[in-house]
Amino acid sequence: MNNRRYRIVYCAPALYSAGGVERVVSMKASYLADHLGYDVTVVVTEGGGREPFFPLSPQVKVVNLDLNFEELWGKPLLGKAWLYVQKQWRYRRLLRQVLMRLRPDFTISVLRREINFLNSIKDGSRKIGELHVNRANYRSFKTRGGGRLVELLSRLWMKSLVEKLRKLDCMVVLTETARADWPELTRVRVIPDPLPIRPERVSPLTAKRIVTIGRYDYDKGYDLLLRMWKEVQTLRPDWRLDIYGMGDRSDYMRLADTLGIDSSRCGLHGSIKDVMAAYLDSSVFVLPSRFEGFGLVMIEAMSCGLPVVAFDCDNGPRSILTEGRDGFLVPTGDVSRMAERLLLLTGDEALRREMGSQARRSSAKYELAKVATQWETLFDELKDINNKHV
């Protein structure tokens, strides 16, 4: 391993929100700066004047281009298209200026808007794409309706995207399943997300509480979780469910009312910063996602000694959990089966302890230092061998 100190630039939409990508970028950037002595800059386009949601080392520099792409969300289609073109043109110009000034060794994109032009910026840096979702859900058109026209546009867009990804020096994905999603690409490396926390103590698994953390949208499956909880709450009257996440909770609150869920035993909360406290005060972690890029919250919960019940959706859960050892994998969308597994765990403290102990051990391979070493190895290889398959 070469003891080099590289100059790194991350390109991400924002750091101010409580999303998984924001958390991972903040964590990795801080570690590379503080522990490896790298010169790290994060370039963002959103959240001008807002502080990072997650802790960020003072050694990490943040450049906010303040382009406010989020302004497009409420615009009509034609106005949105014209405004997007203007902002994208400005983004290309400003990012080029930043990269030409900093001259980084590596530019790492989380594959958002900059992938459209990043390879054309000749600043001398190796370009790395870092994908946090599976292919089927990467800017998916199929769930938006529109019939054959949308299907055609989706295929054309994917073809264009693959050509851009081929030009990267490397694309990093989180699981072997995700690597298999991209048979057209040869320069693909699997590096998982790192564990943000490694608590010295674990949950005693005595609190009669099930917990999940994510965001309120379709992919995360909270509607399925509420339907499952309707089955569980009557058989476990001394247990409660707490959901923490960013986003609009109103639809889920209405669904809970419609299902007749006891609001005193089912909390629909906003974002939480002290996630470790939530895990340590719980006894089971549940992941009802329809889709996952990885499952960072799973390994967090496991590091706190919680057994996990998760839908066996593509990518994350099946690459992390060992069925029947540190948790249970349930066919995606099978609410009754998930309820059965939760009833099993909530009714058997010895099983919770056995699985929780193994979950803690399983999470160790995702420790930040171990994952950072994989990135350091990749950097050294790319620096030494240009245009060689990794």
Helices and strands as residue ranges (DSSP letters): E 7-11, H 20-35, E 39-44, E 61-64, G 69-74, H 77-102, E 106-109, G 113-116, G 118-120, E 126-130, G 135-137, G 142-144, H 147-166, E 170-173, H 176-180, E 188-190, E 209-215, G 218-220, H 222-233, E 240-246, H 250-259, G 263-265, E 266-269, H 275-280, E 284-287, H 296-303, E 308-311, H 316-320, E 327-330, H 335-346, H 349-363, G 364-366, H 368-384
